[in-house]
Amino acid sequence: MKLRLLELRKAKKMTQDEVALRMKISRQAYALYESNQRHMNYDSLRALAELFSVSIDYMLGGDNKNTENLTDEELRLVRDFRELDERGRLGVKALVEFERSQVTPERKKAVG
């Protein structure tokens, strides 16, 4: 299986050290993943796919590059949201619903 880790890391302009730090693993462990000398578990696959903003399928050599086309900022917001407790998530959902209700056609046109 041909992993695209090197290509994806270079596209994000990251070093192996930076990826390893984000993954909370050693640079040596990440280097083994990148050279396909060590296999990853599902959680590592998912975390790397999220970090590189691609699908696991694409990272593993498939054609489906990015199922959601989220920006880095949007991905960061999703990760932040996932770290909230239930009360925090309810607050964010309420705020989003309120803000969506306030969007007028004129305001939407100015943003988009």
Secondary structure, DSSP 4 states (H G I P E B T S, - for coil): ----HHHHHHHTT--HHHHHHHHTS-HHHHHHHHTTSSPPPHHHHHHHHHHHTS-HHHHTT-S---SS---HHHHHHHHHHHHS-HHHHHHHHHHHHHHHHH--HHHHHHH-
